[in-house]
Amino acid sequence: MPKQKHYSRINDNYQGKVEYYQALLSNSIDAHDIDKQLFYMKKLTYFINRQKDLIGNTESDLVILER
C-alpha cells in the first residue's frame, strides 16, 4: 500500500473565497437571478465570518504572546 501524502494548511486566509463569491454575487445580480443571489450571499456571509473568526483568534494569540 503506497504511503499517503499529508498536506498541512499553511494559509488559513479566506480572502480568495470572499472575492470569488463577491464576483459570483455581482454576476447573479446583473443576471437578475434571485436564487443564485441568495445562495452566493449565504456563501459569502459564511466565508466573511470565518475570516473574522480567524482574525479574532490571531489577535487573541498575539495578546497572549505579548504577556
C-alpha positions in Angstrom: 0.0 0.0 0.0 1.5 3.4 -1.0 2.1 6.0 1.6 -0.4 8.8 1.6 0.9 12.3 1.4 -0.3 14.7 4.2 -0.6 18.3 3.3 -1.0 20.8 6.1 -2.8 24.0 5.5 -0.3 26.8 5.5 -2.6 29.7 4.7 -6.0 29.9 6.5 -6.9 33.0 4.7 -10.4 33.2 3.2 -9.9 36.3 1.2 -9.7 34.5 -2.1 -13.0 32.8 -1.4 -14.6 36.0 -0.4 -13.5 37.7 -3.6 -14.7 34.7 -5.6 -18.2 34.7 -4.2 -18.4 38.5 -4.4 -17.8 38.2 -8.1 -20.4 35.5 -8.5 -22.9 37.5 -6.5 -22.2 40.5 -8.7 -22.8 38.5 -11.8 -26.0 37.0 -10.5 -27.3 40.5 -9.6 -26.6 41.6 -13.2 -28.5 38.5 -14.5 -31.4 39.1 -12.1 -31.1 35.5 -10.8 -32.5 35.7 -7.2 -31.9 32.1 -6.3 -28.2 32.4 -7.1 -28.1 35.7 -5.3 -29.4 34.1 -2.1 -27.0 31.2 -2.5 -24.0 33.4 -3.1 -24.9 35.7 -0.2 -25.0 32.7 2.2 -21.6 31.5 1.0 -20.2 35.0 1.2 -21.5 35.5 4.7 -20.0 32.2 5.8 -16.5 32.9 4.5 -16.6 36.5 5.8 -17.5 35.2 9.3 -14.7 32.5 9.0 -12.2 35.3 8.1 -13.4 37.4 11.0 -13.1 34.5 13.4 -9.6 33.8 12.1 -8.5 37.4 12.6 -10.1 37.4 16.1 -8.2 34.3 17.1 -4.9 35.6 15.7 -5.3 38.8 17.6 -6.0 36.9 20.9 -3.0 34.7 20.3 -0.8 37.9 19.9 -2.1 39.3 23.2 -1.2 36.0 25.0 2.3 36.1 23.5 2.9 39.7 24.5 2.3 39.0 28.2 
